[in-house]
Amino acid sequence: MSLRPPSRFSASALSGSAGDGLFALLDHEIAAEKASSLGRAGEKVEKTLARLRDCGPSSAERPQCLKAAVQAVYAYFIQRELCGLRRHHDAIRDYAIPAEVLVRLGAA
C-alpha cells in the first residue's frame, strides 16, 4: 500500500519547511506504531513464556506451550528487526528465554 499526501499538497508546497513538518508527523506516527506493535509482541512473549514455565516437563500440554512460546518469540524477534534492533541478546536475557525455545528458532 502506498501513501500519498492529499492533492492540495503539491510537490512545490511539500518541498519547503511545511512539507518537512508533514513528513515529520508521518514519521512520528510510523515510529509510534512500531513501538506499539513491539510492545504487544513483547507482552505475548511474556504470557507464553509464563505458561511454558507453568507446564511441567512431563505435562501433556507441554509441546503445545513450547510451540506457542517459539512462535511468540519468533514474531517478537522479527518485529525487533523491523524496528532496527538486530541484536537480541538483551531481549533473551530480559525475558529469560529458555534454551529449548532458542534451539527451535535455530539459535545456539
C-alpha positions, 0 to 999 in steps of 0.5 A: 500500500502506498501513501500519498499526501492529499492533492492540495499538497503539491510537490512545490508546497511539500518541498519547503519547511511545511512539507518537512513538518508533514513528513515529520508527523508521518514519521512520528506516527510510523515510529509510534506504531512500531513501538506499539506493535513491539510492545504487544509482541513483547507482552505475548512473549511474556504470557507464553513464556509464563505458561511454558514455565507453568507446564511441567516437563512431563505435562501433556500440554507441554509441546503445545506451550513450547510451540506457542512460546517459539512462535511468540518469540519468533514474531517478537524477534522479527518485529525487533528487526523491523524496528532496527534492533538486530541484536537480541541478546538483551531481549533473551536475557530480559525475558529469560528465554529458555534454551529449548525455545532458542534451539527451535528458532535455530539459535545456539 
